[in-house]
Amino acid sequence: MKRWRRPPLQHPLAPAFARAVESLSTALSPATERNYNIAVRSFLVYLGTECPRITGLEQLRRDPHALGWMARMRAQTPSLATATCIGRLIALRAILNELAWTHKLAELAHLIRREDIPRTPQTLPRPLTAEQDQLLQQELMRRNDLAANAFLLLRHTGMRIGECVDLSYDCLHSISQNQWAIHVPLGKLKTERMVPVDAFVRDLVHRLRFFRSLDPLPNNGRLLAWHGSRVSLLARLRDYLHLACHSAGLPASIVPHQLRHTYGTEMLRAGVGFATVMKLLGHTDPGMTMRYVDVTLTDLQREFQLARSKPRHLAPQPKASSTPLRNGLDGLIDSFKTSQHALEIYSPSLQNGEKRACLARLANRLTKILAELRKLHIT
């Protein structure tokens, strides 16, 4: 039975809940009011089935009424999506707060607590697969027009599409010979950054500058011309990506932000440190970067094997000499060689203070050697 053909809900508490919904949704959209009514119907249907003796608001309790309704939602078949449960809990909590204020029943505001509302499920990383990435880049390079080069720039710099639209005409900077970087303007997190790029990305910027020079719009200092508003330009670019994906035989659900996920994952797998990847993407929270990159079991196994085979935190140990120490001058020479060898091994891994102490000990050893040599009258 469709929702709008259902008969009116017959429950003693229905009029009070209806007035609360009307009060809350006076300035809200019809869709929001509909969500409130759905939450109310779900709760009152549960009360009518499991707790038929409830006829007044003062009889409502957290246990078993609110907790029982939440348990019924979780056990529903087919199961409700987490977002649906969150929406119903938030809606009913707002209605109960309204009833608590209008009917002077403070306990109603505590039937559903903040900790009862589950967290919104976090979106998993969505980088393109290796095959999808290759096919899409091939299609974009085949097209080689303004939008195609813009999306290739997104793929190889990890920029957001909004940041690409806002790029200045002189965004490319030469750092040194055969080294370049792109200045990414203030973006979503109100941060700006310099992203190192290679010759391929340099050529992309040059091609975008060439397309900009052919555009009849006056030069406004931006790399991409805005035909209309910024929003319309973003919409045209997204439509272009859908067409390119369709031509390459890829899913039409691919969005520009997946190129950013792909870039971050590629950098991490190439050996770039996590903190550096975080800076390249312009993040201020490491947790956000972790949601961007796709770390698979293969990546973890590779890093684990590398750490076991070549541990970077362990200093090489000096080889113990199996030759017995000699007496006299030969023994002094052996002692000198041993000290020299130990210093050469440990000096790269020691701090400045430790280096100075080690040098001081070696100096003392050399002083003793020279004293013995003088006694033997050897110059």
C-alpha positions as CSV (number, residue, x, y, z in Angstrom):
1,M,0.0,0.0,0.0
2,K,1.4,3.4,-0.9
3,R,2.2,5.7,1.9
4,W,-0.2,8.5,0.9
5,R,-3.1,6.0,0.7
6,R,-2.7,4.7,4.2
7,P,-5.6,5.3,6.5
8,P,-5.1,7.9,9.3
9,L,-3.2,6.5,12.3
10,Q,-5.6,5.5,15.1
11,H,-3.7,6.0,18.4
12,P,-4.4,8.2,21.4
13,L,-1.1,10.0,21.1
14,A,-1.5,10.7,17.4
15,P,-3.1,14.2,17.8
16,A,-0.4,15.4,20.2
17,F,2.4,14.1,17.8
18,A,0.6,15.7,14.8
19,R,0.6,19.1,16.5
20,A,4.3,18.8,17.3
21,V,5.1,18.0,13.7
22,E,3.0,20.9,12.5
23,S,4.8,23.2,14.9
24,L,8.3,22.0,13.8
25,S,7.7,22.0,10.1
26,T,6.0,25.4,9.7
27,A,9.0,26.8,7.9
28,L,10.4,23.6,6.5
29,S,10.0,21.8,3.2
30,P,7.2,19.3,2.5
31,A,9.9,16.5,2.3
32,T,11.1,17.3,5.8
33,E,7.5,17.2,7.1
34,R,7.0,13.9,5.4
35,N,10.1,12.5,7.2
36,Y,8.7,13.7,10.6
37,N,5.4,11.9,9.9
38,I,7.1,8.7,8.9
39,A,9.1,8.7,12.1
40,V,5.9,9.4,14.1
41,R,4.0,6.6,12.4
42,S,6.8,4.1,12.9
43,F,6.9,4.9,16.6
44,L,3.2,4.9,17.3
45,V,2.6,1.7,15.3
46,Y,5.2,0.1,17.5
47,L,3.5,1.4,20.7
48,G,0.1,0.3,19.4
49,T,1.4,-3.2,18.8
50,E,3.7,-3.8,21.7
51,C,2.5,-1.4,24.3
52,P,-1.3,-1.0,23.8
53,R,-1.8,0.4,27.3
54,I,0.1,3.6,26.5
55,T,-2.5,6.4,26.2
56,G,-0.8,9.5,27.5
57,L,2.5,11.2,27.1
58,E,3.3,11.0,30.8
59,Q,3.4,7.2,30.4
60,L,6.3,7.1,27.9
61,R,9.6,5.8,29.2
62,R,13.0,5.3,27.7
63,D,12.9,1.6,28.6
64,P,11.0,-0.2,27.1
65,H,9.2,2.3,24.8
66,A,12.1,4.2,23.1
67,L,14.7,1.4,23.3
68,G,12.1,-1.2,22.1
69,W,11.3,0.9,19.1
70,M,15.0,1.3,18.2
71,A,15.5,-2.5,18.6
72,R,12.5,-3.1,16.3
73,M,14.0,-0.8,13.6
74,R,17.4,-2.7,13.8
75,A,15.6,-6.1,13.5
76,Q,13.4,-5.1,10.7
77,T,13.4,-7.3,7.6
78,P,14.5,-6.2,5.1
79,S,16.9,-4.2,7.2
80,L,16.8,-0.4,7.1
81,A,19.8,1.5,5.8
82,T,21.9,3.2,8.5
83,A,21.1,6.6,7.0
84,T,17.3,5.9,7.3
85,C,17.6,4.9,10.9
86,I,19.6,8.0,11.7
87,G,17.0,10.2,10.0
88,R,14.1,8.6,12.0
89,L,16.0,8.9,15.3
90,I,16.8,12.5,14.7
91,A,13.3,13.3,13.6
92,L,11.6,11.6,16.6
93,R,14.1,13.2,19.0
94,A,13.2,16.6,17.8
95,I,9.5,15.8,18.1
96,L,9.9,14.5,21.7
97,N,11.8,17.7,22.6
98,E,9.0,19.8,21.2
99,L,6.4,17.7,23.2
100,A,8.6,18.1,26.3
101,W,8.5,21.8,26.0
102,T,4.8,22.3,25.1
103,H,3.5,19.7,27.7
104,K,6.0,20.5,30.5
105,L,7.2,16.9,30.6
106,A,11.0,17.2,30.8
107,E,11.5,13.4,30.8
108,L,10.3,13.2,27.2
109,A,13.5,15.1,26.1
110,H,15.6,12.2,27.4
111,L,13.8,9.3,25.8
112,I,16.3,9.4,22.9
113,R,19.8,10.5,23.7
114,R,22.6,11.7,21.5
115,E,24.6,8.5,21.9
116,D,21.6,6.5,20.6
117,I,22.1,8.0,17.1
118,P,24.7,6.0,15.2
119,R,27.4,7.7,13.2
120,T,26.9,8.2,9.5
121,P,28.8,5.4,7.6
122,Q,32.0,6.8,6.2
123,T,32.5,6.5,2.5
124,L,35.2,4.0,1.5
125,P,38.0,5.2,-0.8
126,R,37.0,5.3,-4.4
127,P,40.1,5.3,-6.5
128,L,39.8,4.1,-10.1
129,T,41.1,0.6,-10.8
130,A,44.3,0.3,-12.8
131,E,42.3,-0.7,-15.9
132,Q,39.8,2.1,-15.5
133,D,42.6,4.7,-14.9
134,Q,44.4,3.5,-18.0
135,L,41.3,3.5,-20.3
136,L,40.2,6.9,-19.0
137,Q,43.6,8.6,-19.6
138,Q,43.8,7.1,-23.0
139,E,40.4,8.5,-23.9
140,L,41.3,11.9,-22.6
141,M,44.6,12.0,-24.4
142,R,42.8,10.9,-27.6
143,R,40.3,13.8,-27.3
144,N,43.1,16.4,-26.4
145,D,40.7,19.3,-26.0
146,L,40.3,21.8,-23.2
147,A,38.2,19.7,-20.9
148,A,40.3,16.6,-21.5
149,N,43.5,18.4,-20.6
150,A,41.8,19.8,-17.5
151,F,40.8,16.3,-16.3
152,L,44.3,15.0,-17.0
153,L,45.6,17.9,-14.9
154,L,43.3,16.8,-12.1
155,R,44.5,13.2,-12.3
156,H,48.2,14.1,-12.1
157,T,48.0,16.8,-9.4
158,G,45.2,15.6,-7.1
159,M,43.4,18.9,-7.2
160,R,39.7,19.3,-6.6
161,I,37.7,20.2,-9.7
162,G,36.8,23.6,-8.0
163,E,40.5,24.3,-7.4
164,C,41.2,23.6,-11.1
165,V,38.5,26.0,-12.2
166,D,40.1,28.7,-10.0
167,L,43.7,28.2,-11.2
168,S,45.4,31.4,-12.3
169,Y,47.0,31.7,-15.7
170,D,50.5,31.9,-14.2
171,C,49.9,29.0,-11.8
172,L,52.9,27.1,-13.1
173,H,56.2,28.0,-11.4
174,S,59.8,26.9,-12.3
175,I,61.5,25.8,-9.1
176,S,64.9,24.9,-10.7
177,Q,66.1,23.3,-13.9
178,N,63.6,20.6,-15.0
179,Q,61.6,21.1,-11.8
180,W,58.2,22.7,-11.7
181,A,55.3,23.2,-9.3
182,I,51.7,24.3,-9.6
183,H,50.3,26.9,-7.1
184,V,46.9,25.6,-6.1
185,P,44.7,28.5,-4.8
186,L,42.6,28.6,-1.7
187,G,40.2,25.6,-1.8
188,K,37.6,23.8,0.2
189,L,39.7,23.9,3.4
190,K,40.8,27.5,2.9
191,T,44.4,26.4,2.3
192,E,46.7,26.9,-0.6
193,R,49.7,24.7,-1.6
194,M,52.4,24.1,-4.1
195,V,52.2,20.7,-5.9
196,P,55.4,19.4,-7.6
197,V,54.8,18.3,-11.1
198,D,56.8,16.7,-14.0
199,A,57.2,17.7,-17.6
200,F,54.0,16.0,-18.6
201,V,51.9,18.2,-16.3
202,R,54.0,21.2,-17.5
203,D,52.9,20.4,-21.1
204,L,49.3,20.1,-19.9
205,V,49.4,23.7,-18.5
206,H,50.9,25.0,-21.7
207,R,48.1,23.3,-23.8
208,L,45.5,24.8,-21.5
209,R,47.1,28.2,-22.0
210,F,47.0,27.7,-25.7
211,F,43.2,26.9,-25.5
212,R,42.7,30.0,-23.3
213,S,44.4,32.2,-25.9
214,L,41.9,31.0,-28.6
215,D,38.9,31.9,-26.4
216,P,37.1,35.1,-27.4
217,L,36.5,36.0,-23.7
218,P,38.7,38.8,-22.3
219,N,41.7,37.6,-20.2
220,N,40.7,37.7,-16.6
221,G,43.8,36.1,-15.2
222,R,42.4,32.5,-15.0
223,L,43.6,29.4,-16.8
224,L,40.1,28.3,-17.8
225,A,37.6,30.7,-19.4
226,W,34.3,31.0,-17.6
227,H,31.4,30.9,-20.1
228,G,28.7,31.9,-17.7
229,S,28.9,31.3,-13.9
230,R,31.4,29.1,-12.1
231,V,28.6,26.6,-11.3
232,S,27.7,26.2,-14.9
233,L,31.3,25.6,-15.8
234,L,31.6,22.9,-13.2
235,A,28.4,21.3,-14.5
236,R,29.7,21.3,-18.1
237,L,33.0,19.6,-17.0
238,R,31.1,16.9,-15.1
239,D,28.9,16.2,-18.1
240,Y,32.0,16.0,-20.2
241,L,33.5,13.4,-17.9
242,H,30.4,11.3,-18.2
243,L,30.6,11.4,-22.0
244,A,34.3,10.5,-21.9
245,C,33.6,7.5,-19.6
246,H,30.8,6.3,-21.9
247,S,33.1,6.5,-24.9
248,A,35.8,4.5,-23.1
249,G,33.3,1.9,-21.9
250,L,33.5,2.9,-18.3
251,P,30.7,3.3,-15.7
252,A,28.9,6.6,-16.0
253,S,28.9,6.8,-12.2
254,I,32.6,7.9,-12.2
255,V,32.9,11.4,-10.8
256,P,35.8,13.9,-10.9
257,H,36.7,13.5,-7.2
258,Q,37.7,9.9,-7.9
259,L,40.7,11.2,-9.8
260,R,41.8,12.8,-6.6
261,H,41.4,9.5,-4.7
262,T,43.4,7.8,-7.5
263,Y,46.3,10.3,-7.2
264,G,46.6,10.0,-3.5
265,T,46.6,6.2,-3.6
266,E,49.2,6.3,-6.4
267,M,51.5,8.5,-4.5
268,L,51.3,6.3,-1.4
269,R,52.0,3.2,-3.4
270,A,55.0,4.9,-5.1
271,G,56.7,5.3,-1.7
272,V,55.7,8.9,-0.8
273,G,55.4,9.4,2.9
274,F,52.0,9.7,4.5
275,A,52.6,13.2,5.8
276,T,53.8,14.3,2.3
277,V,50.6,12.8,0.7
278,M,48.6,14.8,3.2
279,K,50.3,18.0,2.2
280,L,49.9,17.2,-1.6
281,L,46.2,16.8,-1.1
282,G,45.9,19.9,1.0
283,H,44.4,18.1,4.0
284,T,44.7,19.4,7.6
285,D,43.4,16.1,9.2
286,P,45.2,12.8,8.8
287,G,41.9,11.0,9.1
288,M,40.7,12.7,6.0
289,T,43.8,11.5,4.1
290,M,43.2,7.9,5.3
291,R,39.7,8.0,3.8
292,Y,41.2,9.2,0.5
293,V,43.9,6.5,0.0
294,D,43.1,2.9,-0.7
295,V,45.5,0.8,1.4
296,T,45.0,-2.9,0.4
297,L,46.4,-6.0,2.0
298,T,49.0,-6.3,-0.8
299,D,50.3,-2.8,0.1
300,L,50.5,-3.7,3.8
301,Q,52.3,-7.0,3.0
302,R,54.8,-5.2,0.8
303,E,55.6,-2.6,3.4
304,F,55.9,-5.3,6.1
305,Q,58.4,-7.3,4.1
306,L,60.4,-4.2,3.2
307,A,60.6,-3.2,6.9
308,R,61.7,-6.7,7.9
309,S,64.4,-7.0,5.1
310,K,65.7,-3.5,5.4
311,P,65.0,-2.0,8.8
312,R,65.8,1.7,8.7
313,H,65.8,2.2,12.5
314,L,68.6,-0.3,13.2
315,A,72.2,0.9,13.1
316,P,74.7,-1.6,11.6
317,Q,76.6,-3.5,14.3
318,P,80.4,-3.6,14.0
319,K,81.8,-7.0,13.3
320,A,83.6,-8.5,16.2
321,S,87.2,-9.4,15.4
322,S,88.1,-13.1,15.9
323,T,91.8,-12.3,15.9
324,P,93.3,-12.2,19.4
325,L,94.8,-8.9,20.5
326,R,98.5,-8.6,20.1
327,N,100.9,-7.1,22.6
328,G,103.3,-4.2,22.1
329,L,103.2,-1.9,19.2
330,D,101.1,-4.3,17.1
331,G,98.4,-4.3,19.7
332,L,98.3,-0.5,19.8
333,I,97.9,-0.5,16.0
334,D,95.1,-3.0,16.3
335,S,93.4,-0.9,19.0
336,F,93.7,2.2,16.8
337,K,92.1,0.4,13.8
338,T,89.3,-1.0,15.9
339,S,88.4,2.5,17.2
340,Q,88.6,4.0,13.7
341,H,86.3,1.3,12.3
342,A,83.7,1.8,15.1
343,L,83.7,5.5,14.5
344,E,83.1,5.1,10.8
345,I,80.2,2.7,11.4
346,Y,78.4,4.6,14.1
347,S,79.0,8.3,13.1
348,P,76.2,8.4,10.4
349,S,73.5,7.4,13.0
350,L,74.7,9.4,16.0
351,Q,73.4,12.8,17.1
352,N,75.8,15.7,17.3
353,G,76.4,15.3,21.0
354,E,77.1,11.6,20.7
355,K,79.5,12.3,17.8
356,R,81.5,14.7,19.9
357,A,81.7,12.2,22.8
358,C,82.9,9.5,20.4
359,L,85.5,11.8,18.9
360,A,86.7,12.7,22.4
361,R,87.1,9.0,23.3
362,L,89.0,8.4,20.1
363,A,91.3,11.4,20.8
364,N,92.0,9.9,24.3
365,R,92.9,6.6,22.7
366,L,95.2,8.2,20.2
367,T,96.9,10.2,23.0
368,K,97.7,7.0,24.8
369,I,99.0,5.4,21.6
370,L,101.3,8.4,21.0
371,A,102.5,8.2,24.6
372,E,103.4,4.5,24.1
373,L,105.2,5.3,20.8
374,R,107.2,8.0,22.5
375,K,108.3,5.5,25.2
376,L,109.5,3.3,22.4
377,H,111.3,6.3,20.8
378,I,109.4,5.8,17.5
379,T,108.8,8.9,15.5
